[in-house]
Amino acid sequence: MFLSKFISDFKPHKLGLKKVLGDLEAEVMKIMWQKEKATVREVHEHLLLNRDLAYTTVMTIMSRLADKKLLAKEPKGNAFVYAPAVSEAEFANMVASEVLDGLMEDFAEPALSHMVDRLTEGNPAKLDELEKRIKELRNKGDG
């Protein structure tokens, strides 16, 4: 899957999308998920509100995101109109699945133990939810 190239650069110390995308890539994707369709010029103008960037830098980033299959592009006159190829929720699910699958492959016991500890930290009721889910899965396997 195309996502593997993002996970190889996984940065757990960063926040949000920046864990798997570069800082500017993450900003561009956030803008694209808000706008749904935009040209490089429109994204560049939006980014200029908070930082000084060359138009060509934004063009390069958007082209790379299209190469990574996160943005789709279609020609419109002399330019391209870009649109997200996946929703933000789909991207988050793909990243979570890829990261967790990788952890479970080699570190299942410590990963599960840590996830349960984190899940129930400060909220013991979460343990009841987890127990309920386990029972559902066991019953599903019996049917």
C-alpha positions in Angstrom: 0.0 0.0 0.0 1.2 3.5 -0.7 1.0 4.4 3.0 4.1 2.4 3.8 6.3 5.1 2.5 4.8 7.5 5.1 5.2 5.1 8.0 8.9 4.5 7.2 9.3 8.2 8.2 7.1 8.0 11.3 7.9 10.7 13.8 6.1 9.8 17.1 7.4 13.0 18.8 5.5 15.2 16.3 1.8 16.1 16.5 -1.0 15.1 14.3 -0.3 14.7 10.6 3.2 15.8 11.1 3.9 12.3 12.5 3.8 11.0 9.0 4.0 14.0 6.7 6.4 16.9 6.5 5.3 20.1 8.2 4.3 21.9 5.0 2.7 18.7 3.5 0.6 18.5 6.7 -0.5 22.1 6.4 -1.4 21.7 2.7 -3.4 18.6 3.4 -5.3 20.4 6.2 -6.1 23.2 3.7 -7.2 20.7 1.0 -9.5 18.8 3.4 -11.1 22.1 4.3 -11.4 23.5 0.8 -12.1 20.1 -1.0 -10.7 21.6 -4.3 -8.1 24.2 -4.9 -5.4 25.4 -7.3 -1.8 25.9 -6.2 -2.4 29.6 -6.2 -5.3 29.3 -3.8 -3.4 27.2 -1.4 -0.3 29.5 -1.7 -2.5 32.5 -0.8 -3.9 30.7 2.2 -0.4 29.7 3.4 0.8 33.3 2.9 -1.5 34.4 5.8 0.9 32.7 8.2 4.2 32.2 6.5 6.3 33.5 3.7 6.6 30.9 1.0 7.5 30.8 -2.7 4.7 29.8 -5.1 7.0 27.2 -6.5 7.5 25.6 -3.1 3.8 25.1 -2.7 3.6 23.8 -6.3 6.3 21.2 -5.5 4.7 20.1 -2.3 1.3 19.7 -4.0 2.8 17.8 -6.8 4.6 15.5 -4.4 1.3 14.9 -2.5 -0.3 13.9 -5.8 2.6 11.6 -6.5 2.0 10.0 -3.1 -1.7 9.6 -4.1 -2.9 11.9 -1.3 -4.1 14.5 -3.8 -5.7 14.0 -7.2 -5.2 16.6 -9.9 -7.0 17.4 -13.0 -6.0 20.0 -15.6 -7.9 23.2 -15.9 -6.5 25.6 -18.4 -2.8 26.3 -17.7 -3.1 25.0 -14.1 -4.3 22.0 -12.2 -7.2 21.7 -9.8 -6.3 19.5 -6.8 -8.6 17.6 -4.6 -8.0 15.2 -1.7 -7.7 11.6 -2.9 -8.7 10.3 0.6 -10.6 12.0 3.4 -8.9 13.0 6.6 -10.7 10.2 8.5 -9.6 7.6 5.9 -6.0 8.8 6.1 -6.0 8.7 9.9 -7.5 5.1 9.8 -4.9 4.0 7.2 -2.0 5.5 9.3 -3.3 3.9 12.5 -3.8 0.5 10.9 -0.4 0.6 9.3 1.4 1.6 12.5 -0.5 -0.8 14.7 -0.1 -3.7 12.3 3.6 -3.0 12.3 3.8 -3.0 16.1 1.6 -6.1 16.4 3.8 -8.0 14.0 7.0 -7.7 16.1 5.9 -6.3 19.5 2.4 -7.6 20.2 2.6 -8.2 23.9 4.3 -4.9 25.0 2.2 -3.0 22.4 -1.1 -4.4 23.7 0.0 -3.9 27.3 0.9 -0.3 26.7 -2.3 0.4 24.8 -4.4 -1.0 27.6 -2.5 1.0 30.2 -2.9 4.2 28.1 -6.5 3.5 27.4 -7.4 3.1 31.0 -5.1 5.8 32.4 -7.3 8.1 34.4 -10.5 6.4 33.2 -10.9 2.9 34.6 -14.4 2.7 32.9 -12.5 2.3 29.6 -11.4 -1.2 30.9 -15.1 -2.2 31.1 -15.6 -1.0 27.5 -12.6 -3.0 26.4 -13.9 -6.1 28.3 -17.3 -5.7 26.5 -15.6 -5.5 23.1 -13.5 -8.6 23.8 -16.7 -10.5 24.8 -18.4 -9.4 21.6 -15.5 -10.6 19.5 -15.4 -14.0 21.4 -19.2 -14.4 20.9 -18.9 -13.5 17.2 -16.3 -16.3 16.9 -18.6 -18.8 18.5 -21.4 -18.1 16.0 
